[in-house]
């Protein structure tokens, strides 16, 4: 059984290298098999690191400041890749954004949502970008949306404070500026 799991993990790794290099396709042994995950590949940014356990738990490429973990960082940055065939109700990027905004308002009534200037990836894709700011307490977030082949992309910076958000925003912008399809 372990040999079969190792073979499956090797195949997943080979697929991740040959299929779509900008979307990392990874697998991890869990339960009685392999749990696959995929997320946008992010280039390293000085002072931040990939958090493996949080990435698998949240099905996203989670980045946190050096010296912190996902659980205790004031600000985190993460990138998701939603596989379009697994989300048939999401028929376009506009629908994804509309649904995401509605979910934010449902979970945090009174959150202020504002469209801001798009952020550009290394290959020139302009990601539609919104801020989600609390009127009192909560998390300060900026979310950038795009598409790549069979995937919707969602990049997010989330901070427990406005000051933390502002301090880490250049790092978030750097991750996106380095991302290439």
C-alpha distance (Angstrom), angle and dihedral (degrees) to the residues before:
residue distance angle dihedral
X1 . . .
X2 3.83 . .
X3 3.81 90.4 .
X4 3.82 90.0 53.1
X5 3.83 91.1 49.3
X6 3.79 90.7 49.0
X7 3.80 90.4 49.8
X8 3.81 90.9 49.2
X9 3.81 90.8 49.0
X10 3.82 89.6 50.2
X11 3.80 90.9 50.7
X12 3.82 90.7 49.5
X13 3.79 89.5 50.5
X14 3.81 91.4 49.1
X15 3.82 90.5 49.2
X16 3.81 89.5 49.9
X17 3.80 90.4 54.8
X18 3.80 97.7 44.5
X19 3.81 107.7 30.6
X20 3.78 110.1 55.5
X21 3.81 112.9 -14.4
X22 3.82 95.1 -166.7
X23 3.80 92.4 59.4
X24 3.79 111.3 59.6
X25 3.79 111.2 -139.2
X26 3.76 109.4 -164.0
X27 3.76 138.0 166.2
X28 3.75 135.4 -155.4
X29 3.78 130.7 -167.5
X30 3.79 107.8 -108.5
X31 3.77 134.6 159.2
X32 3.79 107.0 -26.0
X33 3.79 97.8 -22.2
X34 3.77 148.1 2.6
X35 3.79 122.2 -44.8
X36 3.81 109.6 -151.6
X37 3.79 123.6 -150.8
X38 3.76 135.8 175.4
X39 3.75 132.7 -167.1
X40 3.81 139.5 155.6
X41 3.77 112.5 -72.6
X42 3.79 109.0 -118.8
X43 3.77 125.0 -158.4
X44 3.82 113.3 -126.8
X45 3.80 116.4 -93.6
X46 3.81 117.9 -157.2
X47 3.79 112.5 -104.1
X48 3.82 94.7 23.0
X49 3.80 133.8 81.6
X50 3.81 141.4 -167.7
X51 3.80 114.3 -99.8
X52 3.82 106.2 -147.6
X53 3.83 101.6 -169.2
X54 3.81 93.5 45.6
X55 3.80 89.9 46.9
X56 3.80 92.9 56.5
X57 3.81 92.4 41.4
X58 3.82 91.5 53.0
X59 3.83 99.0 31.2
X60 3.81 89.0 -125.4
X61 3.79 138.4 103.0
X62 3.81 98.1 -101.1
X63 3.82 119.9 -160.3
X64 3.82 123.8 -171.8
X65 3.80 134.2 178.1
X66 3.80 115.3 -88.7
X67 3.79 111.2 -94.1
X68 3.82 92.6 33.6
X69 3.77 138.8 81.6
X70 3.79 128.0 -142.9
X71 3.80 90.4 -99.7
X72 3.82 96.3 55.5
X73 3.81 104.8 27.6
X74 3.79 116.1 114.1
X75 3.80 90.1 -147.3
X76 3.81 131.0 27.3
X77 3.78 133.2 -178.4
X78 3.76 123.2 -153.8
X79 3.78 140.5 172.7
X80 3.81 127.2 -152.6
X81 3.78 132.3 -167.0
X82 3.81 113.4 -157.5
X83 3.79 112.4 -160.0
X84 3.80 105.8 -131.4
X85 3.85 97.1 -144.9
X86 3.82 89.3 57.5
X87 3.82 90.4 53.0
X88 3.84 103.9 49.7
X89 3.82 93.4 159.1
X90 3.81 88.6 61.6
X91 3.79 97.9 77.8
X92 3.80 97.8 169.7
X93 3.78 144.4 5.2
X94 3.81 88.5 -100.5
X95 3.82 90.1 57.4
X96 3.82 91.1 48.5
X97 3.81 91.4 52.2
X98 3.82 93.0 45.0
X99 3.83 91.5 50.2
X100 3.82 92.5 45.1
X101 3.80 91.5 51.4
X102 3.81 90.8 48.8
X103 3.82 90.5 50.7
X104 3.82 91.0 50.8
X105 3.82 90.8 51.8
X106 3.81 91.4 46.8
X107 3.82 92.7 51.1
X108 3.81 95.7 38.6
X109 3.79 111.6 26.2
X110 3.76 110.9 -159.0
X111 3.78 95.8 27.1
X112 3.79 110.5 147.4
X113 3.79 113.0 -124.6
X114 3.78 119.8 -165.8
X115 3.78 132.2 173.6
X116 3.81 110.5 -129.3
X117 3.79 134.3 -176.0
X118 3.80 113.1 -58.6
X119 3.78 118.8 -105.4
X120 3.80 118.0 -131.7
X121 3.77 127.5 -136.4
X122 3.81 122.7 -139.3
X123 3.80 90.7 -93.9
X124 3.81 92.8 50.2
X125 3.81 102.7 -100.3
X126 3.82 108.9 150.6
X127 3.80 108.8 -138.6
X128 3.80 115.4 -150.0
X129 3.80 104.2 -121.1
X130 3.82 134.6 -160.6
X131 3.78 135.8 177.1
X132 3.79 120.8 -137.8
X133 3.80 107.5 -162.7
X134 3.81 126.4 174.8
X135 3.78 119.0 -125.9
X136 3.81 90.2 -143.0
X137 3.80 122.3 -2.7
X138 3.77 128.6 -9.4
X139 3.77 138.0 78.9
X140 3.79 127.0 -37.2
X141 3.78 109.7 -137.9
X142 3.77 141.5 175.3
X143 3.79 118.7 -166.5
X144 3.79 127.0 -167.1
X145 3.81 121.2 -164.8
X146 3.79 131.6 -159.9
X147 3.79 145.1 144.8
X148 3.75 133.5 -117.6
X149 3.80 119.8 178.6
X150 3.80 108.3 -64.3
X151 3.82 92.9 -4.2
X152 3.78 139.2 81.9
X153 3.80 111.2 -145.9
X154 3.79 124.1 -143.7
X155 3.81 120.5 -176.1
X156 3.81 117.1 -174.2
X157 3.78 139.2 -177.1
X158 3.80 113.1 -164.4
X159 3.78 125.4 -176.0
X160 3.78 136.1 175.9
X161 3.82 90.1 -139.3
X162 3.78 139.2 35.1
X163 3.82 90.1 -126.1
X164 3.82 91.0 53.3
X165 3.78 90.0 47.7
X166 3.81 92.9 51.9
X167 3.81 93.1 44.8
X168 3.83 92.5 52.2
X169 3.81 99.0 37.8
X170 3.84 93.1 92.7
X171 3.83 88.8 54.9
X172 3.82 90.5 51.3
X173 3.79 90.5 49.4
X174 3.82 89.2 48.8
X175 3.82 92.7 53.5
X176 3.79 89.7 52.9
X177 3.82 93.6 43.6
X178 3.84 89.1 54.4
X179 3.82 94.9 46.3
X180 3.79 114.5 105.0
X181 3.77 131.0 -177.9
